[in-house]
Every structure is written in C-alpha cells, then in structure tokens.
C-alpha cells in the first residue's frame, strides 16, 4: 500500500465539468441548514467554504498557495493560484460557468465527475451559499490570458462577467462581505479561529503554503501567519504534542497509510505521558468534529490490534481481561486523514462521515501495519501496553470510587449532600444557582447575603487538585472536587448525565488576584476535562467581584478596574474614600449581595467554547509546568468568557 497525496487529475476542467442540479432560493431563508448557524460558527464557515474550494484545487495538484486576508467592515478576501474557475459558457444554462457556480446551488466540479476526484468543499455549493449570505461578493478569475470579474449582491448578479485585464497567471480571488441582516450577532472574524483552521489545512496537505493576514485597521496589532509543513500529519501530531507540554513515549511518530481504489487513508499517532487523549479526524481535509466511520474504524482496530499483540507476546496472560479502548487511548495523540471520491457527510457542515468502505480501509491498515510496528519495536510496544494496563487499573479504581460516592445515601436513598453545601429551597433545576466560593470566610458572607430561595453556596478551601496531571480515580478521591461532583449531581466523564444537573447556573466566585485566578483555572480545567457538556450548554459562569469601593457621604460606587476607580473619584468631585477589597471574605453580606449576587446588579461572564481544540490547547498551556501563563489567565480569558449576564 502507498499514499499519493497530490496526484494531478488529467481530465479537462472546463465548462463541461460543471453540472447543474437545482436553484438557490432557500439559502437566505434557512441559512442554518447550509452553514450550521448564523452565529460566530456560521460566520467563520463562510471562509471555510471558499478556502475548501481552493483546497480542492490543491488536492487535484493544481494549487500550492492560498492567501486569506481580513479587511475592514467584516470583508474577507481569499486568493489561490489554482486553475481559476471556468469562465466558458455552461452548456446547461447558457451563461458563464463561474456565474453558475456562484448563483446556483448544487452546481460544482464534483458533480460532473471530471472536475475533482476528491473534494472537500462541494465546489459550487459552498460558493453559492457564501454568495447568498453576503451583502456583496466579487470574484476575479485568471485563466492564463485574461482577468475576469463579476459582482453579486445577496446572491443576485449585479454586473455581467467582464474582462478587466491581461495576465499570464491562473487562479481565483473571492472577496465578500457577510450580510449583517443574516449574521445579526456579529460580522467580526476571530483571527485565532481562522488561524487554527488554516493551520490544519497546511498540515493535511503537505507542501501547500497557506497564509493568513489581518489587514483590519481597528485591530490592536496587525497579524500575519504563514503555514507550510513538508511532514504533513506527522508534523501535526508533533505540533499537538508540543501544545500539550507532554513527553512522547515513542521514539518518533508512527505513520500508517494505505490506498484502495479512489480511497486513501493516512494515520499518524504516538503515545504521550498525558492522562487524556487527543484524536482528531478529517475527511477530504475537513475536520469531522463528530467523527464517523473512519474514526470509529480506527478506535476499533486499535483496541483489537493492541490486545492481540499483548496476548500474543504474553504481556497479558490467558484469563486476563482485555484492555478497553479507553485504556489504550490514554495519552494517545492521533490524526486520521482520509480522502475519498464520494464523501457522504451528515450535513453541509460536514461534521460526521458516513462512508462504510473507508472505515474498513482504516481498520485493515491499523490491523496490519500497527501490529507490524509493534512487532518491530518491542520496547515501545511494552511501554504502550504497560501504560494501558495502568490506565485499566486506574479505571477500575475510579469505578470503585464512584460506587463509594453513590452509596453515600441517606433515608430513602437520597444522596447526602456535602457537609459544606448550603443548599437553596427551590428544587427547580432551571431556576437555581450554585456559587462555588473560595474559602469559608467568603462562604459565610455569601450564605448570609444570598437569596436562599434559589441560590446555593459551596465553599472550597485549600489547594485543589490539578486534574491536568491526574487520572479519574484521583479526581473522585479528592476532597476538594468530590463535593462539587456530588452537589451538581451529574457524575463525570463517560458517566456524565446532564439531565441530573441540580442547578442552572454554576458560578465560580474567587478573589480578583493571582490566587483567585489560579483557583478559577483549576476549576475550569476540571469542568473542561470531566464535564465539558456544562461549558458547551452554557451553565458555567465566572463571578466578577469589584476591586474597589469608592464613597463620599451617602454616595458610593463599586469599581472593577483602576480606570473605573479614577472615573468615580472624579465623579465625586476629586476626593473620596477608596476601599480596596482584598478578598470576598472582607465584604459584608450586604456588599456581597449588591456587587456579586444580585441578578439585577451583578456581572457574570459565561464560559463558552467556540472551538474545542483551541480551548484544549489553551487549558493545557495554562495547566502546564510554566507558572507565568497561569498569571495571565484573566487577560487571556476572553477566549472563553464572552457572554455577559448583567
């Protein structure tokens, strides 16, 4: 078996390559069907669709440079040096083919069979959807002789295709402005989100140069990143390991590949000293966030292969239980990339792959080639199996710890709540709040100052477990985290059940200093690792206690920054009594209610995850061995805390 990544396709790519299937009418009415949402995710998806078309050219061997530029007013420009979208008259529609591509849904080079054998973005589907959801879009095509240009507004043709110059170059430039009437939340692109996606494309297409430029005049500092990786997904695995701040258990990245017909699969993997895994899958360079047959096939064959080797070479003896998949994947970093002619995704957003044949190809590759690797590297195989056995033992210990917690029941089998928890009166989980408070002193003030009808208080004290460096059994056995697990009622890890959540809002309330920052980081890391659904569904919040109380006579203001303090002093005539809150414990119950607990006056930051991979990398960085990133957590917290609840 061998893998050829960028084999040029020799068939002609012209007006006969584009086949028209249907019109464009429904896109503006139901944009979520095509881009997932009209929020930030959908906004960024517009860029992905245009870039995917350039990647299609790269997969066909006709493009090696892609440039994405962020311009003012939400405008984006994507340029490639591919062949250029065909400009000849389309035989079915009688208009220029580039016009068909941008104005008719399901018109693309994939459908005719001659344009692309392998395609990520459905060339034409993505283009027309982006056009329909933009205030305006302009396309320029270079065909080696002429430069052509056409403009559209909200999917409608504004100017006819015209020649605006001569050239000996080829390629396509698409410039568009997302329609603020569609994207009502925001039309501002996040540089880091796009950077992550474009870096992925460079990893998945070895030898392609992808550049991102931020040319917006209102940004704090212009940014420019260029990605180019000869090592392909091997380099990707090394990059992921570096981001985890962990050591590798393998001498080098294990690379497996194979081809059958028009289907190709590449797998790069290694085991690390981490207790968590990071397995990422792609189909035709598109990140399949929800996995699919290729990822499922990998996990199944990985478990079978490692177990077979372990028993064949007596690392496990007859009668020993098989290692579970979760034991074997502990510490695993893996990238699975498949390319196939007729990729079947669940939706236009391509989150999950459904082709059964590619799953079989992946299984065959892993069963055959990974077993061969283990045979040829017995020392590394032993390390992998020993780590898996240790993970299995820890899993069994965690199961016992869960049962111990579950068995701590009172009359009628009702779970006994933590001793430190002061619960609320209401049992309606859609209306209740729990404040996880730093220290007994602040907890006491919070108990007195709260609204007992719907607000519960759980004080924590002492140094908390760093879950980045601990297995699940240690988490269950930790006296700081066990009360949180019991109070919330959902369980953790694979046993998590959001239907059992006892509170709608889970508010982390810590001092506004370095120690408080550290506690917030530890708790957020815990939630991210073991209860990520709470973050994804918007249940986790950060309280924002003030730093100062500025008073003069009967007037007083609470200031959250030095700038606010100065503003209030000036407002009070230039002289005022300023109290620096050293901690939540210094506030009396009334002050704590007014500043931090009262829904009418407080400010909460809701913790969100726009991109799970970015969040994972950020948490790993914060919880690594370096102290300084932890000190900067508050400043960098904008990645997660975006929604204000005032």
VEXDRENRO-23244 format. One record per residue (C-alpha): residue number from 1; residue in three letters; chain; x, y, z. Coordinates in steps of 0.25 Angstrom, whole numbers, always signed. Each point is the difference from the previous one (the first is absolute). Layout:
<rs>
i_aa_ch_c1_c2_c3
NUM_ala_A_X_Y_Z $
...
</rs>
This chain:
<rs>
i_aa_ch_c1_c2_c3
1_unk_A_+0_+0_+0 $
2_unk_A_+5_+14_-3 $
3_unk_A_-6_+14_+1 $
4_unk_A_+0_+11_-11 $
5_unk_A_-5_+13_+6 $
6_unk_A_+0_+9_-12 $
7_unk_A_-1_-8_-12 $
8_unk_A_-4_+10_-12 $
9_unk_A_-13_-3_-7 $
10_unk_A_+2_+0_-15 $
11_unk_A_-15_+1_-4 $
12_unk_A_-4_+14_-5 $
13_unk_A_-5_+10_+9 $
14_unk_A_-9_+9_-8 $
15_unk_A_-15_+4_-2 $
16_unk_A_-4_-15_-2 $
17_unk_A_+5_-4_+14 $
18_unk_A_-11_+8_+7 $
19_unk_A_-13_-7_+1 $
20_unk_A_-12_+8_+5 $
21_unk_A_-10_-7_+10 $
22_unk_A_-9_+11_+6 $
23_unk_A_-2_+14_+3 $
24_unk_A_+4_+9_+12 $
25_unk_A_-13_+6_+6 $
26_unk_A_+0_-7_+14 $
27_unk_A_+13_+4_+5 $
28_unk_A_-3_+14_+5 $
29_unk_A_-13_-5_+6 $
30_unk_A_+7_-12_+8 $
31_unk_A_+15_+3_+0 $
32_unk_A_+2_-9_+12 $
33_unk_A_-3_-12_-9 $
34_unk_A_+12_+3_-8 $
35_unk_A_+10_+7_+10 $
36_unk_A_-4_-6_+13 $
37_unk_A_-4_+13_+7 $
38_unk_A_-1_+15_-3 $
39_unk_A_+9_+3_+12 $
40_unk_A_+15_+0_+1 $
41_unk_A_+2_-14_-4 $
42_unk_A_-8_+2_-13 $
43_unk_A_+7_+13_-3 $
44_unk_A_+13_-7_+0 $
45_unk_A_-6_-11_-8 $
46_unk_A_-1_+10_-12 $
47_unk_A_+15_+1_+0 $
48_unk_A_+2_-15_+1 $
49_unk_A_-9_-3_-12 $
50_unk_A_+8_+10_-9 $
51_unk_A_+13_-6_+5 $
52_unk_A_-5_-14_-2 $
53_unk_A_-2_+3_-15 $
54_unk_A_+15_+4_+0 $
55_unk_A_+4_-12_+7 $
56_unk_A_-8_-8_-10 $
57_unk_A_+10_+6_-11 $
58_unk_A_+11_-4_+9 $
59_unk_A_-5_-15_+2 $
60_unk_A_+0_+0_-16 $
61_unk_A_+14_+4_-1 $
62_unk_A_-2_+14_-6 $
63_unk_A_+1_+9_+12 $
64_unk_A_+12_+2_+11 $
65_unk_A_-3_+14_+5 $
66_unk_A_-13_+5_+7 $
67_unk_A_-1_+14_+7 $
68_unk_A_-11_+5_+9 $
69_unk_A_-1_+15_+3 $
70_unk_A_-9_+6_+11 $
71_unk_A_-4_+14_-4 $
72_unk_A_-8_+11_+7 $
73_unk_A_-15_-1_+1 $
74_unk_A_+0_-15_+1 $
75_unk_A_+5_-2_-14 $
76_unk_A_+8_-12_-4 $
77_unk_A_+9_-3_-12 $
78_unk_A_+4_-14_-4 $
79_unk_A_+11_-2_-11 $
80_unk_A_+5_-12_-6 $
81_unk_A_+10_-4_-12 $
82_unk_A_-9_-11_-5 $
83_unk_A_-5_-1_-14 $
84_unk_A_-11_+10_+2 $
85_unk_A_-15_-3_+0 $
86_unk_A_-4_-3_-15 $
87_unk_A_-6_+13_-7 $
88_unk_A_-5_-7_-12 $
89_unk_A_-15_-1_-3 $
90_unk_A_-6_-11_+8 $
91_unk_A_-7_-10_-10 $
92_unk_A_-12_-2_+9 $
93_unk_A_-3_+15_+4 $
94_unk_A_+6_+8_-11 $
95_unk_A_+7_+9_+9 $
96_unk_A_+14_+1_+4 $
97_unk_A_+4_-12_+9 $
98_unk_A_+6_+9_+11 $
99_unk_A_-14_+7_+1 $
100_unk_A_-7_-14_+1 $
101_unk_A_+10_-4_+11 $
102_unk_A_-3_+13_+9 $
103_unk_A_-15_+1_-3 $
104_unk_A_-6_-14_-1 $
105_unk_A_+0_-10_+12 $
106_unk_A_+6_-14_-3 $
107_unk_A_+8_+5_-12 $
108_unk_A_+14_-5_+1 $
109_unk_A_+12_-7_-5 $
110_unk_A_-2_-12_+9 $
111_unk_A_-14_-4_-6 $
112_unk_A_+4_-2_-14 $
113_unk_A_+11_-9_+3 $
114_unk_A_+11_+6_-8 $
115_unk_A_+3_+12_+9 $
116_unk_A_+5_-6_+12 $
117_unk_A_+2_-15_+4 $
118_unk_A_+2_+5_+15 $
119_unk_A_-7_+12_+5 $
120_unk_A_-2_+6_+14 $
121_unk_A_-9_+12_-3 $
122_unk_A_-10_-3_-10 $
123_unk_A_+6_+10_-10 $
124_unk_A_-13_+8_-4 $
125_unk_A_-8_-4_+12 $
126_unk_A_+9_+8_+10 $
127_unk_A_+2_+11_-10 $
128_unk_A_-15_+2_-3 $
129_unk_A_-3_+0_+15 $
130_unk_A_+10_+10_+4 $
131_unk_A_-5_+9_-12 $
132_unk_A_-14_-1_+5 $
133_unk_A_+3_+3_+14 $
134_unk_A_+9_+12_-3 $
135_unk_A_-4_+15_-2 $
136_unk_A_+9_-1_-12 $
137_unk_A_+10_-9_-6 $
138_unk_A_+11_+2_-12 $
139_unk_A_+7_-11_-7 $
140_unk_A_+12_+2_-8 $
141_unk_A_+6_-11_-9 $
142_unk_A_+13_-1_-7 $
143_unk_A_+0_-10_-11 $
144_unk_A_+15_+2_-5 $
145_unk_A_-5_+10_-11 $
146_unk_A_-11_+9_+6 $
147_unk_A_-4_+5_+14 $
148_unk_A_-15_-1_+1 $
149_unk_A_-9_+7_+11 $
150_unk_A_-15_-1_+4 $
151_unk_A_-7_+6_+12 $
152_unk_A_-13_-5_+7 $
153_unk_A_-8_+5_+11 $
154_unk_A_-8_-9_+10 $
155_unk_A_+2_-11_-11 $
156_unk_A_-5_+8_-11 $
157_unk_A_+8_+4_-12 $
158_unk_A_+4_+15_+0 $
159_unk_A_+10_+0_-12 $
160_unk_A_+2_-9_-12 $
161_unk_A_+13_-8_+0 $
162_unk_A_+10_+10_-7 $
163_unk_A_+15_+0_-3 $
164_unk_A_+7_+10_+8 $
165_unk_A_+15_-3_-4 $
166_unk_A_+10_-10_-6 $
167_unk_A_+9_-10_+8 $
168_unk_A_+8_-12_-2 $
169_unk_A_-4_-5_+14 $
170_unk_A_-11_-9_+4 $
171_unk_A_-8_+0_+13 $
172_unk_A_-13_+5_+7 $
173_unk_A_-2_+11_+9 $
174_unk_A_-14_+1_+8 $
175_unk_A_-3_+13_+8 $
176_unk_A_-13_+0_+9 $
177_unk_A_-7_+8_+11 $
178_unk_A_-9_-9_+9 $
179_unk_A_-14_+6_+0 $
180_unk_A_-2_+6_+14 $
181_unk_A_-15_-3_-2 $
182_unk_A_+3_-15_+0 $
183_unk_A_+12_+1_+11 $
184_unk_A_-7_+8_+10 $
185_unk_A_+9_-3_+11 $
186_unk_A_+13_+4_-6 $
187_unk_A_+7_+1_-13 $
188_unk_A_+14_+1_+6 $
189_unk_A_+9_-11_-2 $
190_unk_A_+9_-6_+10 $
191_unk_A_+14_-1_-4 $
192_unk_A_+4_-12_+9 $
193_unk_A_-12_-8_-5 $
194_unk_A_+4_+2_-15 $
195_unk_A_+15_-3_+4 $
196_unk_A_-4_-13_+6 $
197_unk_A_-8_-5_-12 $
198_unk_A_+11_+5_-11 $
199_unk_A_+11_-6_+8 $
200_unk_A_-8_-14_+0 $
201_unk_A_-1_+2_-16 $
202_unk_A_+15_+2_-1 $
203_unk_A_+3_-13_+9 $
204_unk_A_-10_-8_-8 $
205_unk_A_+6_+4_-14 $
206_unk_A_+15_-1_+1 $
207_unk_A_+7_+10_-9 $
208_unk_A_-11_+10_+0 $
209_unk_A_+3_+14_+4 $
210_unk_A_-12_+6_+8 $
211_unk_A_+1_+15_+4 $
212_unk_A_-10_+8_+9 $
213_unk_A_+1_+15_+1 $
214_unk_A_-7_+9_+9 $
215_unk_A_-1_+14_-7 $
216_unk_A_-11_+6_+8 $
217_unk_A_+3_+14_+5 $
218_unk_A_-8_-1_+13 $
219_unk_A_+8_-12_+6 $
220_unk_A_+10_+2_+11 $
221_unk_A_+12_-6_-8 $
222_unk_A_+0_-5_-15 $
223_unk_A_+3_-15_+0 $
224_unk_A_+5_-8_-11 $
225_unk_A_+3_-16_+0 $
226_unk_A_+5_-9_-10 $
227_unk_A_-1_-15_+0 $
228_unk_A_+8_-10_-8 $
229_unk_A_+3_-14_+5 $
230_unk_A_+7_-11_-8 $
231_unk_A_-3_-10_+10 $
232_unk_A_-15_+0_-1 $
233_unk_A_-8_-7_+11 $
234_unk_A_+13_-4_+7 $
235_unk_A_+3_+14_+2 $
236_unk_A_-14_+2_+5 $
237_unk_A_+2_-10_+11 $
238_unk_A_+13_+6_+4 $
239_unk_A_-7_+13_+1 $
240_unk_A_-11_-5_+8 $
241_unk_A_+10_-7_+10 $
242_unk_A_+7_+13_+1 $
243_unk_A_-12_+7_+4 $
244_unk_A_-3_-10_+11 $
245_unk_A_+13_+3_+6 $
246_unk_A_+2_-15_+2 $
247_unk_A_+11_-10_-3 $
248_unk_A_-2_-11_-11 $
249_unk_A_+1_-15_+3 $
250_unk_A_+4_-3_-14 $
251_unk_A_+14_+3_-7 $
252_unk_A_-8_+6_-11 $
253_unk_A_-14_+2_-6 $
254_unk_A_-6_-13_-5 $
255_unk_A_-5_+2_-14 $
256_unk_A_-9_-10_-7 $
257_unk_A_-7_+2_-14 $
258_unk_A_-7_-8_-11 $
259_unk_A_-8_+1_-13 $
260_unk_A_-11_-8_-6 $
261_unk_A_-6_+5_-13 $
262_unk_A_-3_+15_+2 $
263_unk_A_+0_+0_+15 $
264_unk_A_+13_+3_+8 $
265_unk_A_+2_+0_+15 $
266_unk_A_+12_+6_+8 $
267_unk_A_+2_-2_+15 $
268_unk_A_+10_+7_+9 $
269_unk_A_+1_-4_+14 $
270_unk_A_+8_+0_+13 $
271_unk_A_-2_-2_+15 $
272_unk_A_+4_+10_+10 $
273_unk_A_+1_+1_+15 $
274_unk_A_-14_+7_+1 $
275_unk_A_-12_-6_+6 $
276_unk_A_-9_+5_-11 $
277_unk_A_-1_-3_-15 $
278_unk_A_-1_+9_-12 $
279_unk_A_-5_-7_-12 $
280_unk_A_-4_+9_-12 $
281_unk_A_-6_-5_-13 $
282_unk_A_-1_+6_-14 $
283_unk_A_-7_-4_-13 $
284_unk_A_+5_+7_-12 $
285_unk_A_+7_+10_+9 $
286_unk_A_-13_+4_+7 $
287_unk_A_+0_-2_+15 $
288_unk_A_-10_-10_+4 $
289_unk_A_-3_+5_+14 $
290_unk_A_-10_-11_+2 $
291_unk_A_+9_-11_-5 $
292_unk_A_-7_-10_-9 $
293_unk_A_+4_-13_-6 $
294_unk_A_+15_+3_-2 $
295_unk_A_+2_+4_+14 $
296_unk_A_-9_-12_+6 $
297_unk_A_+8_-10_-9 $
298_unk_A_+13_+6_+6 $
299_unk_A_-4_-2_+14 $
300_unk_A_-6_-14_-2 $
301_unk_A_+12_-5_-7 $
302_unk_A_+10_+7_+10 $
303_unk_A_-7_-7_+11 $
304_unk_A_+0_-14_-7 $
305_unk_A_+15_+2_-5 $
306_unk_A_+6_+4_+13 $
307_unk_A_-8_-11_+8 $
308_unk_A_+4_-11_-11 $
309_unk_A_+15_+4_+2 $
310_unk_A_-1_+1_+15 $
311_unk_A_-5_-15_+0 $
312_unk_A_+9_-5_-11 $
313_unk_A_+12_+5_+7 $
314_unk_A_-4_-4_+14 $
315_unk_A_-1_+15_+6 $
316_unk_A_-14_-5_+3 $
317_unk_A_-3_-15_+4 $
318_unk_A_-11_-9_-3 $
319_unk_A_-11_+4_+10 $
320_unk_A_+4_+14_+1 $
321_unk_A_-12_+10_-5 $
322_unk_A_+2_+7_-13 $
323_unk_A_+5_+14_+1 $
324_unk_A_-12_+10_-4 $
325_unk_A_+2_+10_-10 $
326_unk_A_+0_+12_+10 $
327_unk_A_+12_-7_+7 $
328_unk_A_+8_-1_-13 $
329_unk_A_-3_+14_-5 $
330_unk_A_+4_+7_+13 $
331_unk_A_+11_+10_-4 $
332_unk_A_-2_-3_-14 $
333_unk_A_+2_+11_-10 $
334_unk_A_-5_-4_-14 $
335_unk_A_-4_+6_-13 $
336_unk_A_-9_-7_-10 $
337_unk_A_-1_+5_-14 $
338_unk_A_-8_-7_-11 $
339_unk_A_-2_+5_-14 $
340_unk_A_-11_-6_-9 $
341_unk_A_-8_+3_-13 $
342_unk_A_-14_-1_+6 $
343_unk_A_+0_+5_+14 $
344_unk_A_-13_-1_+7 $
345_unk_A_-2_+10_+11 $
346_unk_A_-12_+2_+9 $
347_unk_A_-2_+14_-4 $
348_unk_A_+6_+12_-8 $
349_unk_A_+9_+3_+13 $
350_unk_A_+6_-14_-2 $
351_unk_A_+2_-3_+15 $
352_unk_A_-1_-16_-2 $
353_unk_A_+4_-9_-11 $
354_unk_A_-9_-12_-4 $
355_unk_A_+7_-8_-10 $
356_unk_A_+1_-14_+5 $
357_unk_A_+11_-4_-10 $
358_unk_A_+10_+10_+5 $
359_unk_A_-2_-6_+14 $
360_unk_A_+4_-14_-5 $
361_unk_A_+13_+6_-6 $
362_unk_A_+4_+7_+12 $
363_unk_A_-3_-13_+8 $
364_unk_A_+9_-8_-9 $
365_unk_A_+11_+10_+0 $
366_unk_A_+1_+0_+15 $
367_unk_A_-2_-15_+2 $
368_unk_A_+11_-3_-10 $
369_unk_A_+10_+12_+2 $
370_unk_A_-1_+3_+14 $
371_unk_A_+2_-14_+4 $
372_unk_A_+12_-1_-9 $
373_unk_A_+6_+13_+7 $
374_unk_A_-3_-6_+14 $
375_unk_A_+8_-13_-4 $
376_unk_A_+12_+8_-6 $
377_unk_A_+0_+9_+13 $
378_unk_A_-2_-9_+12 $
379_unk_A_+6_+10_+10 $
380_unk_A_-10_+11_-5 $
381_unk_A_-11_-10_+0 $
382_unk_A_+3_-4_+14 $
383_unk_A_-1_+14_+5 $
384_unk_A_-13_+2_-7 $
385_unk_A_-6_-12_+6 $
386_unk_A_+5_+3_+14 $
387_unk_A_-7_+14_-1 $
388_unk_A_-13_-7_-5 $
389_unk_A_+1_-9_+12 $
390_unk_A_+2_+11_+10 $
391_unk_A_-12_+7_-7 $
392_unk_A_-8_-12_+2 $
393_unk_A_+3_-1_+15 $
394_unk_A_-3_+15_+2 $
395_unk_A_-13_-2_-7 $
396_unk_A_-4_-11_+9 $
397_unk_A_+4_+8_+12 $
398_unk_A_-8_+12_-5 $
399_unk_A_-12_-10_-2 $
400_unk_A_+1_-4_+15 $
401_unk_A_+1_+15_+4 $
402_unk_A_-13_+3_-8 $
403_unk_A_-7_-11_+7 $
404_unk_A_+5_+5_+13 $
405_unk_A_-6_+14_-3 $
406_unk_A_-13_-6_-5 $
407_unk_A_-1_-9_+13 $
408_unk_A_+1_+12_+9 $
409_unk_A_-15_+1_+1 $
410_unk_A_-10_+4_+11 $
411_unk_A_-14_-3_+3 $
412_unk_A_-8_-5_-13 $
413_unk_A_+13_-1_-8 $
414_unk_A_+1_+15_-2 $
415_unk_A_+14_+4_-2 $
416_unk_A_+6_+7_+12 $
417_unk_A_+5_+14_-4 $
418_unk_A_+14_+5_+4 $
419_unk_A_+1_+5_+14 $
420_unk_A_+5_+14_-4 $
421_unk_A_-11_+2_-10 $
422_unk_A_-11_+10_+4 $
423_unk_A_-11_-4_-10 $
424_unk_A_-11_+8_-5 $
425_unk_A_-15_-2_+3 $
426_unk_A_-5_-2_-15 $
427_unk_A_+2_-13_-6 $
428_unk_A_-3_+5_-14 $
429_unk_A_+14_-2_-8 $
430_unk_A_-4_+10_-10 $
431_unk_A_+0_+12_+10 $
432_unk_A_+10_-3_+10 $
433_unk_A_+15_+4_+1 $
434_unk_A_+12_-5_+8 $
435_unk_A_+12_+9_+3 $
436_unk_A_+13_-8_+2 $
437_unk_A_+7_+10_+10 $
438_unk_A_+14_+1_+4 $
439_unk_A_+2_-2_+15 $
440_unk_A_-9_-2_+12 $
441_unk_A_+0_+15_+3 $
442_unk_A_-5_+4_-14 $
443_unk_A_-10_-11_+1 $
444_unk_A_-6_+5_+13 $
445_unk_A_-2_+14_-6 $
446_unk_A_-6_-7_-12 $
447_unk_A_-10_-8_+8 $
448_unk_A_-5_+12_+8 $
449_unk_A_-1_+9_-12 $
450_unk_A_-6_-10_-10 $
451_unk_A_-14_-2_-4 $
452_unk_A_-3_-13_+6 $
453_unk_A_-11_-3_-9 $
454_unk_A_+8_-4_-12 $
455_unk_A_+15_+3_+4 $
456_unk_A_+9_-11_+6 $
457_unk_A_+14_+2_+5 $
458_unk_A_+11_-10_+0 $
459_unk_A_+13_+5_+6 $
460_unk_A_+13_-7_-4 $
461_unk_A_+13_+2_+8 $
462_unk_A_+15_-4_-1 $
463_unk_A_+8_-4_-13 $
464_unk_A_-9_-7_-10 $
465_unk_A_+5_-12_-9 $
466_unk_A_+5_+3_-13 $
467_unk_A_-8_-9_-9 $
468_unk_A_+9_+2_-12 $
469_unk_A_+10_-9_+8 $
470_unk_A_-9_-10_+6 $
471_unk_A_-9_-12_-4 $
472_unk_A_-14_-1_+2 $
473_unk_A_+1_-9_+13 $
474_unk_A_+8_+12_+6 $
475_unk_A_-11_+10_-3 $
476_unk_A_-10_-9_+7 $
477_unk_A_+9_-1_+12 $
478_unk_A_+3_+15_+1 $
479_unk_A_-7_+6_+12 $
480_unk_A_-1_+14_-7 $
481_unk_A_-6_-5_-13 $
482_unk_A_-9_-11_+5 $
483_unk_A_-10_+10_+7 $
484_unk_A_-1_+7_-14 $
485_unk_A_-3_-14_-7 $
486_unk_A_-11_-4_+11 $
487_unk_A_-6_+14_+1 $
488_unk_A_-2_+1_-16 $
489_unk_A_-6_-14_+0 $
490_unk_A_+4_-3_-15 $
491_unk_A_+12_-9_+2 $
492_unk_A_+13_+2_-8 $
493_unk_A_+7_-6_-12 $
494_unk_A_-7_-10_-8 $
495_unk_A_-11_-1_+11 $
496_unk_A_-4_+14_-1 $
497_unk_A_-15_+2_-1 $
498_unk_A_-4_+15_-2 $
499_unk_A_-15_-4_+3 $
500_unk_A_+4_-1_+14 $
501_unk_A_+6_+14_+1 $
502_unk_A_-5_+6_+13 $
503_unk_A_+3_+15_-3 $
504_unk_A_-2_+8_-13 $
505_unk_A_+12_+10_+3 $
506_unk_A_+13_-5_+6 $
507_unk_A_+8_+12_+4 $
508_unk_A_+14_+0_+4 $
509_unk_A_+2_+11_+10 $
510_unk_A_+15_+3_+3 $
511_unk_A_+8_+12_+4 $
512_unk_A_+5_+9_-11 $
513_unk_A_+15_-3_+3 $
514_unk_A_+11_-10_-5 $
515_unk_A_-5_-11_+10 $
516_unk_A_-15_+2_-4 $
517_unk_A_+5_-1_-15 $
518_unk_A_+7_-13_+4 $
519_unk_A_-13_-5_+6 $
520_unk_A_-8_+4_-11 $
521_unk_A_+9_-7_-10 $
522_unk_A_+0_-13_+8 $
523_unk_A_-15_-1_+1 $
524_unk_A_-1_+4_-15 $
525_unk_A_+10_-11_-4 $
526_unk_A_-8_-10_+9 $
527_unk_A_-13_+4_-7 $
528_unk_A_+7_-1_-14 $
529_unk_A_+6_-13_+2 $
530_unk_A_-11_-7_+7 $
531_unk_A_-13_+8_-2 $
532_unk_A_+2_+7_-14 $
533_unk_A_-15_-1_-2 $
534_unk_A_-3_+10_+11 $
535_unk_A_+9_+10_-8 $
536_unk_A_-6_-4_-14 $
537_unk_A_-14_+3_+6 $
538_unk_A_+3_+13_+6 $
539_unk_A_-1_-4_+15 $
540_unk_A_+14_+5_+5 $
541_unk_A_+2_+14_+4 $
542_unk_A_+10_+9_+7 $
543_unk_A_-4_+10_+10 $
544_unk_A_+7_+14_-1 $
545_unk_A_+2_+6_+14 $
546_unk_A_+4_+14_+0 $
547_unk_A_+14_+5_+4 $
548_unk_A_-4_+13_+7 $
549_unk_A_-11_+7_+7 $
550_unk_A_+0_+15_-3 $
551_unk_A_-8_+8_+10 $
552_unk_A_-3_+14_+4 $
553_unk_A_-11_+3_+10 $
554_unk_A_-12_-9_-3 $
555_unk_A_+4_-2_-15 $
556_unk_A_+9_-12_-3 $
557_unk_A_+4_-7_-13 $
558_unk_A_+7_-14_-2 $
559_unk_A_+12_+0_-9 $
560_unk_A_+4_-12_-8 $
561_unk_A_+13_+7_-6 $
562_unk_A_+10_+11_+4 $
563_unk_A_-6_+8_-12 $
564_unk_A_-14_-1_+6 $
565_unk_A_+5_+4_+14 $
566_unk_A_+6_+12_-6 $
567_unk_A_-12_+3_-7 $
568_unk_A_-9_-1_+13 $
569_unk_A_+10_+9_+8 $
570_unk_A_-1_+10_-11 $
571_unk_A_-16_-1_+0 $
572_unk_A_+0_+2_+15 $
573_unk_A_+8_+13_-1 $
574_unk_A_+14_-5_+0 $
575_unk_A_+0_-4_+15 $
576_unk_A_-6_-13_+5 $
577_unk_A_+3_-12_+10 $
578_unk_A_+5_-11_-8 $
579_unk_A_-1_-14_+6 $
580_unk_A_+9_-11_-7 $
581_unk_A_-7_-14_+1 $
582_unk_A_+11_-9_+4 $
583_unk_A_-10_-12_-2 $
584_unk_A_-14_-5_+0 $
585_unk_A_+1_-3_+15 $
586_unk_A_+2_+15_+3 $
587_unk_A_-14_+3_-5 $
588_unk_A_-11_+0_+9 $
589_unk_A_-13_-7_-5 $
590_unk_A_-7_+12_-5 $
591_unk_A_+12_+4_-8 $
592_unk_A_+2_-14_-6 $
593_unk_A_-15_+0_-4 $
594_unk_A_+1_+14_-6 $
595_unk_A_+12_-3_-8 $
596_unk_A_+1_-14_-4 $
597_unk_A_-13_-8_+4 $
598_unk_A_-12_+9_-4 $
599_unk_A_-4_-4_-14 $
600_unk_A_-5_+15_-2 $
601_unk_A_+14_+6_+2 $
602_unk_A_+11_-11_-1 $
603_unk_A_+8_-3_-12 $
604_unk_A_+3_-15_-4 $
605_unk_A_+9_-5_-11 $
606_unk_A_-6_-12_-7 $
607_unk_A_+11_-10_-4 $
608_unk_A_-1_-5_-14 $
609_unk_A_+8_-8_-10 $
610_unk_A_+0_+5_-14 $
611_unk_A_+10_-11_-4 $
612_unk_A_+3_-12_+9 $
613_unk_A_+13_-2_-6 $
614_unk_A_+5_+15_+3 $
615_unk_A_-6_-2_+14 $
616_unk_A_+7_-13_+3 $
617_unk_A_+14_+6_-5 $
618_unk_A_-3_+12_+9 $
619_unk_A_-3_-8_+12 $
620_unk_A_+12_-9_-2 $
621_unk_A_+9_+12_-1 $
622_unk_A_-6_+7_+13 $
623_unk_A_+1_-13_+8 $
624_unk_A_+14_-4_-5 $
625_unk_A_+13_+1_+8 $
626_unk_A_+2_+15_-3 $
627_unk_A_-6_+10_+10 $
628_unk_A_-1_+12_-8 $
629_unk_A_-11_-4_-9 $
630_unk_A_-9_-2_+12 $
631_unk_A_+3_+14_+5 $
632_unk_A_-5_+5_-13 $
633_unk_A_-13_-8_+0 $
634_unk_A_-9_+12_+3 $
635_unk_A_+5_+8_-12 $
636_unk_A_-1_-12_-9 $
637_unk_A_-13_-5_+5 $
638_unk_A_-7_+8_-11 $
639_unk_A_+2_-13_-9 $
640_unk_A_-11_-7_+9 $
641_unk_A_-8_+11_+8 $
642_unk_A_-8_+7_-11 $
643_unk_A_-14_+1_+4 $
644_unk_A_-4_+11_+11 $
645_unk_A_-12_-3_+9 $
646_unk_A_-2_+13_+7 $
</rs>
